[in-house]
Amino acid sequence: MDSQKVDMYIVTNAKYFQGHQIAQIRERMLNMDDSKFTMIQTIPLKEPSTALLISIFLGAYGIDRFYIGHTGMGIGKLLTCGGLGIWTIVDWFQIQNATRDVNFEKIQHYLY
């Protein structure tokens, strides 16, 4: 794989992943086929800042967890009104990293 393509992908999409995940992604992308690269470019990644805004305004209803694909946790937050507000406040600080972890899990399927 061409390192310029990989570096361009990393620079463009670094906000979707945690810092320690980027080195792993780059290394695996350099060792994969060119045919997989086009598939990786089409993976829909969730925006961490959008998840934070959803969490701030609609977090008590679990919408933030539904957005990143954690349906069970979303239902739990919905039924408990955000854990009586405590779970909602905790998610304000954790939702961005949770979103980045979900994005990393999505891209891992194509990297192996």
Beta strands, then each sheet from edge to edge (+ up, - down):
end
